[in-house]
Amino acid sequence: MSVVYLAMNERANKQWAVKEVRKDGVQDYEVVRQGLIVEMEMLKKLRHPYLPTIIDVIDTEDSFLIVMDYIEGKPLSKVLVEYGALPQQYVIEWAKQLCEVLGYLHTRQNPIIYRDLKPENIMLKPDGSITLIDFGIAREYKEHGINDTKFLGTQGYAAPEQFGGHGQTDARTDIYGLGTTLYHLVTGHNPSEPPYEIYPIRHWNPALSQGLEQIIWKCIQRNPQDRYQSCAEIFYALEHFDELDNKHLRKQKVRLVSFLIMVSLTILFSVSAVRSFHLETSILTQNYSGYIESAKSGATTDEKFRYYEMAIQLMPDEQQAYLDLVDRLYLDDDILTAEEDQQLRALFIRKAGSGRSYEEELRENTQGYEELAYKLGMAYFYSYEDQGNKAMSTKWLTIAANASTLEESQVQRAAKLGKIAEYYAKLGVENKSGDDSISYADYWQDLCQVTEGNITELDNATTALMVYREMVYQIYVNAMKFQKAGVSRQELESQLDHVRRHLETDIPRDASADTDRVRSLMNELKENLEQAQRVLDNTVPYAD
């Protein structure tokens, strides 16, 4: 129904795919056009490493153009034609990536049900990662809906409920499609070809994992209630697929017998407490990891927080749940809100079983506490309520600046930012003689030190842009005070040029430069540079 062109954006030196649907090339053009508009509006809202990005949509009188990321590679359907059944270790890794992207779709505010998962719609890129394409029959899940408006899907891959009479499709529909897709990839047998029957995968190849067979078989149950209920459950199962094998279970039984004998011996020698401690730790660790994995694909923000909260309650002295809570939940939109701050504070002061607070428990883990302190220092300094709160960052930056386990570059940045945070408390305050209470010359030197080096390479693009934004903003509001303190017009302009160079040379190479947050910061910084330059041109003369 369309022609796809490979296009080059010469300015950005980036390839795009341009899909053209012409009015004279398809029947029912208006129907197709409306379907494409719905699909594009849906995709425009999505940002995920395993999904294509829609660049632009051009609706003309005679054609409909869609400009999107060019995905280099080939569909897994072609890989199957070339190689037949694919190695299970590769299939399992692709399955985990599919769980991540489907979990992302299913946990949107308006959940998106893909409904057409099959090898043809999965692009394998040269780096081994995948991209999910073609959202032509995807739909938003309606909580109170009774049936889908259309019965669509590819026979053999599609779940029974896609063909009517079973209520509306939901996340478990995509789980069925994931199971049939994995079946095809690992056996080489296409479920969409006659006789449309699916056997346990070891029917075709006894060398395949029994654990993987159980996972696929559970995915493709006719009754949605009998399938996995979320992609997070499948991801966890795939992480431990080998533990479901009979061979593994036999080993576990042997280990269990050995363990029981050992326990008996340790009782005789009065050291059972030590063994019990290790067993308890193992169980705690497994449950802790399980809660964190469940949090990653929680349906709502509250559900994700509850899983992180349960993980922290189990092991308050471990840092991973705190870090994921901050990174994956609070800073998912790069903004730490006041409500999230209050929630985190309440969590820190909660009492553990030892009677100490969660923060006191974590403090015993020096590396974990210092890693979290650096993360929180940066979050409060730059991201609190989207503007940053220097005062609230001071505590955490001080801890990070005195850390013994962080990278040296992180320690130095924490120290410099902590010093700048102290300036903020004094900016605009006059001492008894009527002079400013801070030295703007010293303040300028500290600002310049923070912007040294390739911050994108040392940290990331978001941090770099926020550092540069801070420098440009201070030139904009304090240019005259800096000059009065002995900073020349040339030095001020040199810093603006310094920021422009890094903006041009460093940021585009960063992998995160395609996110909305980074693009927004770049656009804001470019405007700020122009405003700061106008201030210099209008108010700050060159030295004689």
DRENGU-137098 format. One line per 4 residues: their letters; for each residue x, y, z of C-alpha. Coordinates in Angstrom, 3 decimals, always signed. Layout:
BEGIN
A) X/Y/Z ~ ...
REM end
This chain:
BEGIN
MSVV) +0.000/+0.000/+0.000 ~ +3.026/+2.272/+0.181 ~ +6.516/+3.017/-1.095 ~ +9.345/+3.518/+1.398
YLAM) +12.305/+5.741/+0.546 ~ +15.664/+6.030/+2.254 ~ +16.371/+9.737/+2.810 ~ +19.391/+11.624/+4.124
NERA) +19.090/+14.615/+6.438 ~ +22.275/+16.298/+5.269 ~ +22.376/+18.853/+8.056 ~ +22.168/+16.229/+10.829
NKQW) +24.063/+13.613/+8.757 ~ +21.342/+11.105/+9.656 ~ +19.320/+8.676/+7.569 ~ +15.522/+8.642/+7.699
AVKE) +12.885/+6.352/+6.229 ~ +10.073/+8.125/+4.378 ~ +6.890/+6.131/+3.749 ~ +4.635/+7.502/+0.986
VRKD) +1.008/+6.395/+0.632 ~ -0.440/+7.824/-2.571 ~ -4.122/+8.479/-3.154 ~ -3.979/+6.789/-6.557
GVQD) -2.103/+3.792/-5.169 ~ -4.624/+2.271/-2.750 ~ -8.326/+1.595/-2.565 ~ -10.315/+3.348/+0.180
YEVV) -7.563/+5.955/+0.541 ~ -9.474/+7.983/+3.145 ~ -9.938/+4.889/+5.335 ~ -6.228/+4.066/+5.047
RQGL) -5.314/+7.702/+5.686 ~ -7.411/+7.886/+8.849 ~ -5.868/+4.639/+10.075 ~ -2.381/+6.020/+9.487
IVEM) -3.221/+9.238/+11.331 ~ -4.358/+7.224/+14.359 ~ -1.199/+5.074/+14.198 ~ +1.102/+8.094/+13.915
EMLK) -0.581/+9.978/+16.751 ~ -0.081/+6.908/+18.914 ~ +3.589/+6.512/+17.984 ~ +4.393/+10.222/+18.441
KLRH) +3.728/+9.856/+22.168 ~ +6.125/+6.932/+22.593 ~ +9.845/+7.032/+23.400 ~ +11.662/+3.729/+23.836
PYLP) +14.994/+2.351/+22.553 ~ +13.201/-0.586/+20.905 ~ +10.631/+1.563/+19.062 ~ +11.099/+3.781/+15.973
TIID) +10.755/+7.544/+16.429 ~ +8.307/+9.460/+14.244 ~ +10.040/+12.613/+12.947 ~ +7.204/+14.210/+10.965
VIDT) +3.900/+13.521/+9.211 ~ +3.058/+15.384/+5.996 ~ -0.560/+15.149/+4.810 ~ -0.957/+16.480/+1.254
EDSF) -3.852/+16.414/-1.159 ~ -2.492/+13.460/-3.154 ~ -0.359/+11.551/-0.647 ~ +0.451/+10.891/+2.985
LIVM) +4.132/+11.025/+4.016 ~ +5.557/+9.606/+7.230 ~ +9.139/+10.523/+8.154 ~ +10.642/+8.213/+10.762
DYIE) +13.902/+6.765/+12.045 ~ +15.661/+4.513/+9.557 ~ +16.134/+1.139/+11.267 ~ +19.175/-0.578/+9.793
GKPL) +18.920/-4.348/+9.738 ~ +16.488/-7.005/+8.598 ~ +13.227/-8.485/+9.928 ~ +13.540/-11.718/+11.897
SKVL) +11.301/-13.355/+9.270 ~ +14.162/-12.994/+6.759 ~ +16.682/-14.257/+9.315 ~ +14.489/-17.375/+9.708
VEYG) +14.456/-17.881/+5.934 ~ +18.254/-17.621/+5.799 ~ +19.180/-19.690/+8.850 ~ +16.131/-21.702/+9.926
ALPQ) +15.613/-22.273/+13.643 ~ +17.694/-19.788/+15.632 ~ +19.908/-20.489/+18.690 ~ +17.868/-20.349/+21.885
QYVI) +20.384/-18.094/+23.666 ~ +19.770/-15.405/+21.012 ~ +16.010/-15.931/+21.078 ~ +15.937/-15.547/+24.861
EWAK) +17.826/-12.225/+24.688 ~ +15.444/-10.920/+22.009 ~ +12.522/-12.143/+24.119 ~ +13.751/-10.076/+27.072
QLCE) +13.952/-6.992/+24.854 ~ +10.422/-7.668/+23.588 ~ +9.233/-7.994/+27.210 ~ +10.751/-4.589/+27.948
VLGY) +9.114/-2.810/+25.015 ~ +5.741/-4.555/+25.400 ~ +5.819/-3.838/+29.125 ~ +6.456/-0.183/+28.264
LHTR) +3.443/-0.121/+25.907 ~ +1.180/-1.895/+28.389 ~ +2.022/+0.501/+31.234 ~ +1.270/+3.770/+29.443
QNPI) -1.447/+5.924/+30.993 ~ -3.634/+4.644/+28.154 ~ -2.221/+1.113/+27.697 ~ -1.353/+0.211/+24.107
IYRD) -2.031/-3.328/+22.897 ~ +0.196/-4.130/+19.915 ~ -1.802/-7.152/+18.599 ~ +0.452/-8.091/+15.651
LKPE) +3.620/-9.578/+17.133 ~ +5.404/-11.826/+14.637 ~ +8.969/-12.130/+13.238 ~ +8.065/-9.960/+10.235
NIML) +7.449/-6.974/+12.531 ~ +10.663/-7.308/+14.543 ~ +13.779/-5.712/+13.037 ~ +17.143/-7.197/+14.027
KPDG) +19.794/-4.456/+14.024 ~ +23.536/-5.024/+13.420 ~ +24.305/-4.581/+17.135 ~ +22.029/-7.510/+18.014
SITL) +19.201/-5.432/+19.469 ~ +15.672/-5.375/+18.079 ~ +13.117/-2.734/+17.075 ~ +9.355/-3.324/+17.027
IDFG) +7.758/-1.861/+13.885 ~ +4.319/-1.562/+12.218 ~ +1.643/-0.358/+14.647 ~ -1.091/-0.610/+12.024
IARE) -3.533/-2.612/+14.197 ~ -2.385/-1.529/+17.659 ~ -5.072/-0.039/+19.898 ~ -5.435/+1.772/+23.186
YKEH) -6.985/-0.402/+25.886 ~ -10.351/+0.883/+27.132 ~ -10.877/-0.194/+30.742 ~ -14.654/-0.462/+30.466
GIND) -14.773/-1.754/+26.890 ~ -16.548/-5.024/+26.160 ~ -15.185/-5.909/+22.717 ~ -12.668/-4.580/+20.220
TKFL) -14.145/-2.684/+17.320 ~ -12.228/-4.817/+14.804 ~ -11.104/-8.433/+14.730 ~ -7.577/-8.267/+13.341
GTQG) -4.355/-10.212/+13.552 ~ -2.222/-12.796/+11.777 ~ -3.661/-16.310/+11.996 ~ -1.313/-18.606/+13.893
YAAP) +0.306/-15.770/+15.825 ~ -2.816/-13.960/+17.044 ~ -4.569/-14.881/+20.290 ~ -8.074/-16.409/+20.142
EQFG) -9.629/-13.270/+21.617 ~ -8.513/-11.282/+18.551 ~ -11.120/-13.076/+16.457 ~ -14.195/-12.238/+18.513
GHGQ) -16.342/-13.747/+21.207 ~ -13.795/-13.494/+24.014 ~ -14.087/-9.848/+25.089 ~ -11.588/-7.125/+24.254
TDAR) -7.875/-7.679/+23.785 ~ -5.487/-6.691/+26.568 ~ -1.835/-7.110/+27.579 ~ -2.255/-10.893/+27.711
TDIY) -3.108/-10.832/+23.991 ~ +0.422/-9.605/+23.254 ~ +1.781/-12.262/+25.635 ~ +0.149/-14.906/+23.412
GLGT) +1.754/-13.317/+20.336 ~ +5.112/-13.286/+22.123 ~ +4.787/-17.020/+22.806 ~ +3.953/-17.922/+19.190
TLYH) +6.752/-15.686/+17.923 ~ +9.309/-17.323/+20.220 ~ +7.986/-20.720/+19.121 ~ +8.648/-19.864/+15.460
LVTG) +12.097/-18.403/+16.138 ~ +13.397/-21.304/+18.213 ~ +11.845/-24.187/+16.212 ~ +11.754/-22.750/+12.694
HNPS) +8.117/-23.916/+12.331 ~ +5.698/-21.189/+11.269 ~ +2.454/-21.297/+13.319 ~ +0.657/-19.294/+10.600
EPPY) +1.055/-22.094/+8.045 ~ -1.137/-25.224/+7.837 ~ -1.933/-27.241/+9.887 ~ -1.797/-24.265/+12.322
EIYP) -0.797/-26.537/+15.201 ~ +1.736/-25.777/+17.898 ~ +3.608/-28.522/+19.730 ~ +5.927/-28.210/+22.740
IRHW) +9.233/-26.960/+21.311 ~ +11.153/-30.067/+22.419 ~ +8.915/-32.108/+20.095 ~ +11.005/-30.583/+17.295
NPAL) +14.340/-30.382/+19.088 ~ +14.872/-32.343/+22.349 ~ +18.064/-30.367/+22.998 ~ +16.052/-27.205/+23.691
SQGL) +15.566/-26.081/+27.264 ~ +12.615/-27.560/+29.107 ~ +12.393/-24.292/+31.035 ~ +12.003/-22.282/+27.810
EQII) +9.414/-24.817/+26.641 ~ +7.357/-24.242/+29.803 ~ +7.562/-20.464/+29.398 ~ +6.379/-20.553/+25.760
WKCI) +3.643/-23.073/+26.559 ~ +2.266/-20.876/+29.343 ~ +2.259/-17.837/+27.019 ~ +0.075/-19.551/+24.399
QRNP) -2.742/-20.897/+26.572 ~ -6.162/-20.258/+25.007 ~ -7.584/-18.856/+28.236 ~ -5.901/-15.497/+29.038
QDRY) -6.193/-16.283/+32.760 ~ -3.867/-19.271/+32.268 ~ -1.119/-17.177/+30.639 ~ +1.438/-14.932/+32.287
QSCA) -0.393/-11.811/+33.403 ~ +2.380/-9.305/+32.657 ~ +5.593/-9.011/+30.679 ~ +7.475/-8.488/+33.946
EIFY) +6.563/-12.056/+34.936 ~ +7.869/-13.399/+31.620 ~ +11.089/-11.373/+31.895 ~ +11.732/-12.811/+35.354
ALEH) +10.999/-16.340/+34.085 ~ +13.391/-15.867/+31.142 ~ +16.098/-14.680/+33.543 ~ +15.754/-18.031/+35.354
FDEL) +14.629/-20.313/+32.511 ~ +17.354/-22.897/+33.175 ~ +16.084/-23.377/+36.721 ~ +12.932/-24.989/+35.279
DNKH) +14.861/-27.755/+33.496 ~ +14.616/-31.306/+34.874 ~ +18.376/-31.518/+34.797 ~ +18.629/-28.436/+36.933
LRKQ) +15.899/-29.670/+39.271 ~ +17.751/-32.966/+39.715 ~ +20.871/-31.029/+40.614 ~ +18.823/-28.975/+43.034
KVRL) +17.471/-32.154/+44.641 ~ +21.003/-33.486/+45.011 ~ +22.028/-30.177/+46.511 ~ +19.009/-30.262/+48.802
VSFL) +19.908/-33.741/+50.064 ~ +23.482/-32.608/+50.605 ~ +22.211/-29.527/+52.346 ~ +19.997/-31.587/+54.676
IMVS) +22.901/-33.830/+55.554 ~ +25.019/-30.759/+56.174 ~ +22.303/-29.256/+58.353 ~ +22.220/-32.451/+60.393
LTIL) +25.965/-32.300/+60.829 ~ +25.902/-28.638/+61.710 ~ +23.259/-29.309/+64.336 ~ +25.570/-31.918/+65.830
FSVS) +28.382/-29.400/+65.812 ~ +26.160/-26.494/+66.959 ~ +26.665/-24.261/+63.931 ~ +23.161/-24.434/+62.427
AVRS) +22.649/-20.720/+63.013 ~ +25.302/-19.881/+60.438 ~ +23.691/-22.094/+57.775 ~ +20.245/-20.711/+58.504
FHLE) +21.581/-17.204/+58.089 ~ +22.955/-18.004/+54.627 ~ +19.694/-19.640/+53.561 ~ +17.681/-16.674/+54.785
TSIL) +20.001/-14.261/+52.969 ~ +19.594/-16.213/+49.734 ~ +15.802/-16.106/+49.982 ~ +15.848/-12.414/+50.854
TQNY) +18.099/-11.628/+47.890 ~ +15.852/-13.542/+45.482 ~ +12.715/-11.806/+46.746 ~ +14.489/-8.433/+46.706
SGYI) +15.439/-8.858/+43.032 ~ +11.947/-10.073/+42.205 ~ +10.323/-6.957/+43.666 ~ +12.699/-4.707/+41.705
ESAK) +11.920/-6.551/+38.463 ~ +8.176/-6.263/+39.147 ~ +8.567/-2.529/+39.764 ~ +10.078/-1.978/+36.319
SGAT) +6.830/-2.921/+34.576 ~ +4.297/-1.843/+37.181 ~ +1.013/-0.667/+35.685 ~ +0.903/+2.606/+37.645
TDEK) +3.297/+4.909/+39.471 ~ +1.808/+3.839/+42.812 ~ +2.261/+0.167/+41.956 ~ +5.893/+0.704/+40.970
FRYY) +6.543/+2.588/+44.225 ~ +4.953/-0.203/+46.285 ~ +7.284/-2.783/+44.729 ~ +10.343/-0.615/+45.405
EMAI) +9.062/-0.001/+48.923 ~ +8.706/-3.758/+49.523 ~ +12.255/-4.351/+48.233 ~ +13.658/-1.660/+50.532
QLMP) +11.699/-3.041/+53.467 ~ +13.320/-6.445/+52.871 ~ +16.891/-5.121/+52.565 ~ +17.139/-1.447/+53.607
DEQQ) +20.948/-1.613/+53.556 ~ +21.099/-2.416/+49.806 ~ +21.274/+0.494/+47.369 ~ +19.785/-0.923/+44.155
AYLD) +16.114/-0.393/+45.023 ~ +16.812/+3.211/+46.112 ~ +18.765/+3.926/+42.917 ~ +16.087/+2.409/+40.676
LVDR) +13.383/+4.280/+42.595 ~ +15.137/+7.584/+41.886 ~ +16.281/+6.769/+38.334 ~ +13.378/+4.783/+36.881
LYLD) +10.470/+6.340/+38.763 ~ +11.237/+9.808/+40.118 ~ +13.541/+10.937/+37.294 ~ +11.715/+9.119/+34.506
DDIL) +10.674/+12.572/+33.285 ~ +13.910/+14.247/+34.524 ~ +11.927/+16.193/+37.155 ~ +12.084/+15.501/+40.884
TAEE) +8.814/+16.846/+42.252 ~ +8.100/+18.141/+45.743 ~ +5.686/+15.233/+46.252 ~ +8.388/+12.723/+45.296
DQQL) +10.806/+14.476/+47.657 ~ +8.336/+14.113/+50.541 ~ +7.772/+10.466/+49.682 ~ +11.516/+9.805/+49.694
RALF) +12.029/+11.632/+53.002 ~ +9.247/+9.584/+54.611 ~ +10.913/+6.414/+53.330 ~ +14.311/+7.370/+54.757
IRKA) +12.999/+7.919/+58.308 ~ +10.948/+4.713/+58.416 ~ +12.177/+2.261/+61.048 ~ +13.690/-1.080/+60.065
GSGR) +13.466/-4.228/+62.207 ~ +16.704/-3.198/+63.933 ~ +15.048/-0.032/+65.236 ~ +17.234/+2.148/+63.026
SYEE) +15.895/+4.228/+60.112 ~ +16.228/+3.021/+56.543 ~ +18.788/+5.776/+55.900 ~ +20.853/+4.660/+58.900
ELRE) +20.734/+1.084/+57.614 ~ +21.890/+2.152/+54.147 ~ +24.653/+4.305/+55.626 ~ +26.304/+1.071/+56.826
NTQG) +26.797/+0.218/+53.143 ~ +29.380/+2.894/+52.338 ~ +29.547/+2.351/+48.587 ~ +25.757/+2.189/+48.192
YEEL) +25.118/+5.240/+50.368 ~ +27.728/+7.344/+48.547 ~ +26.411/+6.278/+45.138 ~ +22.877/+7.283/+46.142
AYKL) +24.146/+10.546/+47.683 ~ +25.738/+11.575/+44.367 ~ +22.569/+10.678/+42.474 ~ +20.376/+12.689/+44.872
GMAY) +22.790/+15.626/+44.967 ~ +22.599/+15.965/+41.195 ~ +18.807/+15.454/+41.210 ~ +18.138/+18.183/+43.788
FYSY) +20.710/+20.599/+42.286 ~ +19.394/+20.394/+38.719 ~ +16.023/+18.612/+38.589 ~ +13.987/+19.565/+41.660
EDQG) +10.701/+20.992/+40.354 ~ +12.465/+21.317/+36.944 ~ +14.591/+24.263/+38.150 ~ +16.765/+22.716/+40.843
NKAM) +17.067/+23.560/+44.528 ~ +20.657/+24.258/+45.534 ~ +19.964/+24.351/+49.254 ~ +18.319/+20.921/+49.240
STKW) +21.262/+19.466/+47.310 ~ +23.866/+20.556/+49.879 ~ +23.566/+17.576/+52.249 ~ +23.949/+14.989/+49.506
LTIA) +26.673/+16.837/+47.603 ~ +28.697/+17.121/+50.815 ~ +28.478/+13.351/+51.343 ~ +29.498/+12.710/+47.708
ANAS) +32.341/+15.264/+47.894 ~ +33.841/+13.325/+50.817 ~ +33.207/+9.890/+49.331 ~ +35.850/+7.194/+49.203
TLEE) +34.167/+4.869/+46.677 ~ +32.984/+7.198/+43.867 ~ +34.856/+8.019/+40.667 ~ +37.276/+10.915/+41.123
SQVQ) +35.401/+12.990/+38.534 ~ +32.166/+12.519/+40.506 ~ +33.827/+13.531/+43.776 ~ +35.280/+16.675/+42.186
RAAK) +31.967/+17.628/+40.559 ~ +30.098/+17.132/+43.827 ~ +32.637/+19.348/+45.617 ~ +32.368/+22.127/+43.017
LGKI) +28.585/+22.026/+42.885 ~ +28.447/+22.005/+46.674 ~ +30.546/+25.159/+46.719 ~ +28.241/+26.802/+44.155
AEYY) +25.238/+25.793/+46.268 ~ +26.782/+27.743/+49.151 ~ +27.031/+30.845/+46.940 ~ +23.294/+30.695/+46.274
AKLG) +22.542/+31.307/+49.931 ~ +24.556/+34.539/+49.762 ~ +23.726/+35.862/+46.268 ~ +22.107/+39.298/+46.524
VENK) +22.798/+39.545/+50.278 ~ +24.773/+42.592/+51.437 ~ +27.017/+42.780/+54.501 ~ +26.931/+45.624/+57.030
SGDD) +29.116/+47.836/+54.835 ~ +26.628/+47.573/+51.968 ~ +28.859/+45.355/+49.815 ~ +27.961/+41.955/+48.426
SISY) +28.626/+39.178/+50.922 ~ +30.306/+36.930/+48.322 ~ +33.286/+37.371/+46.039 ~ +32.013/+37.327/+42.466
ADYW) +35.582/+36.764/+41.293 ~ +35.775/+33.522/+43.302 ~ +32.267/+32.591/+42.221 ~ +33.269/+33.037/+38.579
QDLC) +36.337/+30.826/+38.978 ~ +34.269/+28.043/+40.560 ~ +31.659/+28.245/+37.803 ~ +34.389/+27.950/+35.156
QVTE) +35.895/+24.909/+36.873 ~ +32.554/+23.094/+36.880 ~ +32.254/+23.499/+33.075 ~ +35.755/+22.173/+32.332
GNIT) +36.239/+19.060/+30.204 ~ +33.800/+16.979/+28.182 ~ +30.967/+16.616/+30.710 ~ +28.887/+14.524/+28.309
ELDN) +31.665/+11.932/+28.154 ~ +32.400/+12.026/+31.893 ~ +28.745/+11.939/+32.981 ~ +25.890/+12.266/+30.461
ATTA) +24.205/+14.726/+28.088 ~ +21.528/+15.847/+30.542 ~ +24.083/+16.715/+33.230 ~ +26.243/+18.548/+30.677
LMVY) +23.343/+20.667/+29.422 ~ +22.288/+21.574/+32.945 ~ +25.843/+22.594/+33.858 ~ +26.079/+24.781/+30.751
REMV) +22.620/+26.231/+31.416 ~ +23.757/+27.278/+34.885 ~ +26.852/+29.054/+33.504 ~ +24.902/+30.893/+30.792
YQIY) +22.191/+31.916/+33.246 ~ +24.738/+33.386/+35.681 ~ +26.342/+35.403/+32.864 ~ +22.875/+36.637/+31.921
VNAM) +21.913/+37.827/+35.431 ~ +25.320/+38.760/+36.920 ~ +27.407/+39.968/+33.960 ~ +27.917/+43.463/+35.420
KFQK) +28.829/+42.117/+38.874 ~ +31.342/+39.706/+37.347 ~ +32.932/+42.566/+35.381 ~ +32.997/+44.770/+38.478
AGVS) +34.877/+41.919/+40.241 ~ +37.554/+41.940/+37.501 ~ +36.165/+39.435/+34.980 ~ +36.669/+40.854/+31.487
RQEL) +34.154/+40.986/+28.639 ~ +36.509/+38.683/+26.732 ~ +36.379/+36.074/+29.537 ~ +32.581/+36.202/+29.653
ESQL) +32.307/+35.780/+25.877 ~ +34.915/+33.031/+25.972 ~ +32.673/+31.020/+28.300 ~ +29.687/+31.505/+25.993
DHVR) +31.821/+30.296/+23.066 ~ +33.005/+27.396/+25.223 ~ +29.392/+26.333/+25.794 ~ +28.529/+26.731/+22.088
RHLE) +31.464/+24.495/+21.081 ~ +30.487/+21.740/+23.497 ~ +26.872/+22.018/+22.408 ~ +27.929/+21.435/+18.790
TDIP) +30.656/+18.818/+19.293 ~ +29.718/+16.763/+22.373 ~ +25.969/+16.464/+22.735 ~ +25.019/+14.941/+19.329
RDAS) +27.349/+12.008/+19.959 ~ +25.620/+11.047/+23.181 ~ +23.210/+8.116/+22.956 ~ +20.572/+9.932/+24.973
ADTD) +20.540/+12.963/+22.684 ~ +17.304/+11.808/+21.061 ~ +15.203/+12.093/+24.219 ~ +12.617/+14.850/+24.561
RVRS) +14.317/+16.122/+27.718 ~ +17.708/+16.559/+26.004 ~ +16.168/+18.217/+22.939 ~ +14.209/+20.571/+25.184
LMNE) +17.330/+21.480/+27.167 ~ +19.314/+22.078/+23.963 ~ +16.663/+24.404/+22.557 ~ +16.404/+26.255/+25.870
LKEN) +20.186/+26.602/+26.078 ~ +20.422/+28.021/+22.553 ~ +17.850/+30.684/+23.452 ~ +19.687/+31.441/+26.703
LEQA) +22.959/+31.877/+24.805 ~ +21.350/+34.490/+22.564 ~ +19.889/+36.332/+25.549 ~ +23.200/+36.294/+27.424
QRVL) +25.013/+37.568/+24.320 ~ +22.534/+40.448/+24.024 ~ +23.175/+41.369/+27.665 ~ +26.928/+41.514/+26.994
DNTV) +26.423/+43.553/+23.822 ~ +24.153/+46.039/+25.555 ~ +25.680/+46.400/+29.021 ~ +29.263/+45.130/+29.218
PYAD) +31.958/+47.102/+27.353 ~ +35.285/+45.693/+26.202 ~ +38.330/+46.589/+28.286 ~ +40.424/+49.461/+26.933
REM end
